[in-house]
């Protein structure tokens, strides 16, 4: 490995990690620590074909990362001998300040903490991973890479909400957008697949996982994206409603007396496909729809319709697109969702090739389609490692 980076994605009760080469973006080792703080935690570690599983009680993130270090000793290259250039951390919210990756020091740590009010579910968990890793690897640079950063180029017309000025000026209310590392990586790969420079093409990326967002990328720069102040806006997701009339919140508060915390929970965790079908997992929803479940059929229509509306509006926002790229769990695997999302956009320049779509691409449009439609597996850890290596080279 020429630029080995340990990439850490720290959640509230889980940590994903990968040892990635910041130049080739290949991962030599991947791992997942789950159920931190619960009775039985599990660590799964994969390195060059070897698979290791450890169960035990990891009381906190520090215990989890110590178990990770031990796993590297057993399978793969021990971290101390891996020649790491940095430990890189995924941080969800960078606010207006962090528009590039940064080397973490105490001041950056405090700034990330201050941004927790904008991402209360994510930033504190990301920060916990940073704090523990700084202690565990005191001699290595710790780099924070922000999910919002790629969208720093979204212009005012797309990032400002028409709300009172003090909301915007004193409370940070604006569109930030998320999944930035994925949109950055996939839009660059899409340009590569077209055989062009990212600066020469307009790409629409649909990142469809449990969370989902669409981004309009104009000549390499994000100019609009469907998520907003938080990841709640935009597409219908696994458990999030996506776009709705904000007055629904007031209506439900007045009618039921539900607190804002309840309503927040309802829209983020009990809405979306879960509310429409009883399932979060798209495979279960597609299976239910195929077996005649009407609610699942309608939910998939709603899901695809919302994506279609965003893609149509982003073709308009960009004044024309060269490519549409689908990525993440659903985007990479569901031919049905892809067809539902773009199959009817022939008048806008999309000619889907049904057989290629069923086969999974990478190109799933006909050779003469004015817009090339693609399936591109995302690589967020690879992109984080790449950005980290680039930062340290400067
Ligand atoms: P996360 O946002 O948690 O990283 P992923 O990108 O892994 O999520 O996407 C998870 C979603 O992908 C789930 O809804 C899952 O059902 C869906 N998915 C995974 N494989 C398939 C498949 N073969 N067909 C349809 N959907 C799939």
Boltz pocket constraint, residues with backbone or C-beta under 6 A from the ligand:
constraints:
  - pocket:
      binder: B
      contacts: [[A, 208], [A, 209], [A, 210], [A, 211], [A, 238], [A, 280], [A, 281], [A, 282], [A, 283], [A, 284], [A, 286], [A, 328], [A, 329], [A, 330], [A, 333], [A, 334]]
      max_distance: 6.0
